[in-house]
Amino acid sequence: MRCHGYRVYGATKAAINSLPITLRNELEDEPIRVVNVMPGAVATNFGRNHGPEFVNGLLESVGLPADFKTGDV
């Protein structure tokens, strides 16, 4: 299974999650509030770009039951 273009996803997600924590610490004495919004899973056409084996493996890796078939949304 090859995932071209997704190799840095985990690193960028960690960076995006760390930035608000750092800003909160640096701005704790200022009248500025820092909020980060992290939406949950959403239905997309992601599966159109990847085979069922990849999508099912990805879903199972995050603890979601998986029975994705080609053409599913």
KEDO-105208 format. One record per atom (N, C-alpha, C): x, y, z; residue in one letter. Coordinates in pm, 1 decimal. Each point is the difference from the previous one (the first is absolute). Last residue first. Example, Ala and Ser with C-alpha at 12.3 -4.5 7.8 and 13.67 -1.06 7.14 Angstrom:
# residues 2
NODE       c1       c2       c3 res
NODE   1285.0   -225.0    708.0   S
NODE     82.0    119.0      6.0   S
NODE    -77.0    109.0     73.0   S
NODE     29.0   -572.0     -7.0   A
NODE    -89.0    119.0      0.0   A
NODE     90.0    120.0      0.0   A
# end
This chain:
# residues 73
NODE       c1       c2       c3 res
NODE  -1934.6    633.7    -11.8   V
NODE     39.5    134.5     44.7   V
NODE     34.1     -8.5    146.7   V
NODE     16.9   -393.0   -418.8   D
NODE    -59.6     51.1    124.1   D
NODE     47.0    142.7     26.4   D
NODE    166.6   -272.9   -364.1   G
NODE   -122.2     71.8    -29.0   G
NODE    -69.8     54.7    122.3   G
NODE    313.2   -418.3     56.9   T
NODE     16.5     95.6   -107.8   T
NODE   -134.6     63.2    -32.9   T
NODE     36.4   -170.9    490.2   K
NODE      7.6    -62.5   -131.4   K
NODE     16.6    108.7   -106.7   K
NODE     50.2    -90.1    579.7   F
NODE     -6.4     90.1   -114.3   F
NODE     14.9    -80.3   -127.7   F
NODE    -43.3    -85.9    504.3   D
NODE    -46.3    -89.6   -106.8   D
NODE    -20.3     83.8   -124.7   D
NODE    179.9     45.9    555.9   A
NODE     23.3     29.1   -140.5   A
NODE    -53.1   -109.6    -90.9   A
NODE      5.6    260.4    534.4   P
NODE    -33.7   -120.8    -75.2   P
NODE      7.0     32.3   -148.6   P
NODE    309.4    266.3    342.4   L
NODE   -133.4      4.9    -58.6   L
NODE    -28.6   -129.6    -73.6   L
NODE    421.6    149.7    233.1   G
NODE   -102.2    -63.6     81.9   G
NODE   -141.7      7.7    -53.4   G
NODE    435.0    140.6   -196.0   V
NODE    -48.6     98.3     96.8   V
NODE   -119.8    -52.4     78.9   V
NODE    209.4   -265.1   -335.4   S
NODE    113.6     47.6     79.3   S
NODE    -41.6    105.0    102.6   S
NODE   -309.7   -178.2   -322.8   E
NODE     27.0    -93.7    109.0   E
NODE    112.8     48.3     89.6   E
NODE   -100.3    250.6   -388.4   L
NODE   -110.2      6.3     95.8   L
NODE     24.7    -90.9    119.7   L
NODE    310.3    -18.3   -352.1   L
NODE      6.5    129.0     66.6   L
NODE   -109.3     11.7    106.1   L
NODE      0.8   -380.7   -276.2   G
NODE    114.6     -1.8     91.2   G
NODE     11.2    128.9     78.5   G
NODE   -328.1    -25.3   -337.2   N
NODE    -34.9    -86.0    113.4   N
NODE    113.0     -6.5    101.8   N
NODE     86.7    236.1   -398.1   V
NODE   -100.8     70.1     80.1   V
NODE    -39.1    -83.4    121.7   V
NODE    299.2   -195.3   -313.7   F
NODE     61.5    114.4     68.2   F
NODE   -100.2     66.4     94.0   F
NODE   -157.6   -348.8   -270.7   E
NODE     96.0    -52.5     97.4   E
NODE     62.5    113.1     80.2   E
NODE   -298.0    103.2   -364.8   P
NODE    -64.7    -44.9    123.0   P
NODE     97.3    -52.4    105.5   P
NODE    189.8    361.7   -354.6   G
NODE    -68.0   -127.9     -4.9   G
NODE    -59.7    -40.3    133.7   G
NODE     66.5    517.2   -175.2   H
NODE     75.6   -109.2     60.1   H
NODE    -82.3   -128.2     -6.3   H
NODE   -161.0    430.5   -149.5   N
NODE    141.7     12.9    -35.3   N
NODE     85.2   -115.0     51.6   N
NODE   -471.1     53.0     88.2   R
NODE     12.0     -1.7   -146.1   R
NODE    145.6      2.4    -44.6   R
NODE   -137.8     37.1    462.9   G
NODE     10.5   -135.1    -52.9   G
NODE     10.4     -7.2   -150.5   G
NODE    -78.1    415.7    237.6   F
NODE    136.8    -49.1     18.7   F
NODE     19.2   -136.4    -66.3   F
NODE   -382.7    336.5     38.0   N
NODE     23.3    -92.4   -110.4   N
NODE    142.4    -56.0      2.2   N
NODE   -288.1    145.0    449.2   T
NODE     57.4     65.2   -117.5   T
NODE     11.3   -102.4   -111.8   T
NODE   -202.1     94.0    540.6   A
NODE    -14.0    -80.7   -121.5   A
NODE     52.7     79.7   -118.2   A
NODE    189.0     59.3    509.3   V
NODE   -106.2     46.7    -88.7   V
NODE     -4.7    -90.7   -122.2   V
NODE    218.6     31.4    549.4   A
NODE     -7.9    -61.8   -132.8   A
NODE   -118.6     56.4    -77.5   A
NODE    152.1    328.2    372.7   G
NODE      7.6   -146.0     -5.5   G
NODE     -7.6    -49.1   -142.9   G
NODE    203.4    491.5    164.7   P
NODE   -122.0    -72.3    -34.4   P
NODE     23.4   -150.9     -4.1   P
NODE    236.7    413.6    253.2   M
NODE     41.0   -125.4    -61.8   M
NODE   -124.8    -81.3    -31.2   M
NODE    193.7    526.8    148.0   V
NODE   -117.2    -80.8    -30.6   V
NODE     47.5   -123.9    -74.7   V
NODE    224.1    383.4    363.9   N
NODE     16.6    -79.0   -121.1   N
NODE   -121.8    -90.7    -15.5   N
NODE    155.9    490.1    266.2   V
NODE    -89.7   -114.6    -12.0   V
NODE     36.6    -76.0   -126.5   V
NODE    171.1    422.4    364.1   V
NODE     35.4    -82.4   -115.6   V
NODE    -88.1   -124.6      1.4   V
NODE      1.4    540.9    213.2   R
NODE    -33.4   -140.9     15.9   R
NODE     33.8    -73.8   -128.3   R
NODE    150.9    483.7    272.5   I
NODE    -20.7    -69.0   -128.0   I
NODE    -28.3   -146.5     30.0   I
NODE    155.8    401.2    282.2   P
NODE   -144.8    -19.3    -13.9   P
NODE    -36.6    -65.3   -133.9   P
NODE    471.1    -86.3    285.8   E
NODE    -61.0     95.7    -92.5   E
NODE   -151.0    -25.7     -7.5   E
NODE    332.3   -271.0    233.0   D
NODE    -15.0    126.4     72.7   D
NODE    -63.2    109.5    -86.1   D
NODE     91.1   -442.3   -176.3   E
NODE    -83.4    -17.9    119.6   E
NODE    -20.8    129.0     79.7   E
NODE    239.5   -138.3   -435.5   L
NODE    -92.3    112.3     12.3   L
NODE    -83.4     -4.5    127.5   L
NODE    326.9   -338.3   -127.3   E
NODE     69.6    127.2    -20.9   E
NODE    -90.3    120.9     25.1   E
NODE   -180.6   -443.3     28.0   N
NODE    103.7     18.6    102.5   N
NODE     67.7    136.2    -13.2   N
NODE   -314.1   -123.4   -330.1   R
NODE    -66.7     19.2    129.9   R
NODE    101.2     26.7    110.3   R
NODE    168.0   -113.4   -426.6   L
NODE    -53.4    136.1      4.9   L
NODE    -71.4     27.6    131.7   L
NODE    156.4   -436.9    -75.3   T
NODE    112.3     92.5     16.4   T
NODE    -50.6    144.0     10.2   T
NODE   -316.6   -325.1    -98.6   I
NODE     51.0    -22.7    136.5   I
NODE    112.9     98.3     29.7   I
NODE   -179.6    -13.0   -440.0   P
NODE    -85.1     69.7     96.9   P
NODE     46.1    -18.2    145.0   P
NODE    254.9   -230.2   -340.1   L
NODE      4.3    146.2    -13.0   L
NODE    -93.0     70.6     99.0   L
NODE     21.2   -484.9    -66.8   S
NODE     95.0     57.7     95.8   S
NODE      0.5    152.4     -1.7   S
NODE   -263.5   -262.6   -308.1   N
NODE    -52.5    -16.9    135.5   N
NODE     91.4     62.9    104.5   N
NODE    134.9     -0.7   -452.2   I
NODE   -120.8     81.6     10.7   I
NODE    -60.7    -10.9    139.8   I
NODE    368.3   -275.4   -100.1   A
NODE     40.8    141.2      3.3   A
NODE   -120.8     90.8     18.0   A
NODE    -75.4   -459.6    -58.7   A
NODE     60.5     25.5    130.9   A
NODE     41.1    146.6     12.5   A
NODE   -155.7   -141.9   -416.1   K
NODE   -110.4      0.3     96.0   K
NODE     52.7     28.3    140.8   K
NODE    312.9    -51.9   -344.7   T
NODE    -69.9    128.1    -12.0   T
NODE   -116.9      7.6     97.0   T
NODE    243.5   -403.5    -17.9   A
NODE     85.0    108.8     50.2   A
NODE    -71.6    134.2     -8.3   A
NODE   -214.1   -382.1   -181.2   G
NODE     10.2     -8.8    145.7   G
NODE     81.3    113.8     59.5   G
NODE    -28.4    -33.3   -477.6   Y
NODE   -128.8     32.1     61.8   Y
NODE      9.3      0.4    152.5   Y
NODE    336.6    -98.7   -363.7   V
NODE     19.8    102.5    102.5   V
NODE   -128.2     33.8     74.7   V
NODE     14.9   -325.6   -359.8   R
NODE    106.5    -36.0     94.4   R
NODE     16.9    101.3    112.8   R
NODE   -297.0    -39.9   -410.9   Y
NODE    -56.4      1.2    134.5   Y
NODE    105.5    -25.8    106.7   Y
NODE     61.1     -0.9   -495.7   G
NODE    -49.8    129.8     40.3   G
NODE    -54.2      7.1    141.3   G
NODE      9.2   -470.8   -237.8   H
NODE     79.2    114.7    -43.0   H
NODE    -64.8    129.3     47.4   H
NODE    -33.3   -516.9    130.3   C
NODE    -72.8    123.6     30.2   C
NODE     84.3    119.4    -38.9   C
NODE    -55.4   -577.8    -78.6   R
NODE     82.4    119.3    -11.3   R
NODE    -85.6    123.9     18.3   R
NODE     16.9   -570.7     90.6   M
NODE    -85.8    116.6      0.0   M
NODE     90.7    123.2      0.0   M
# end
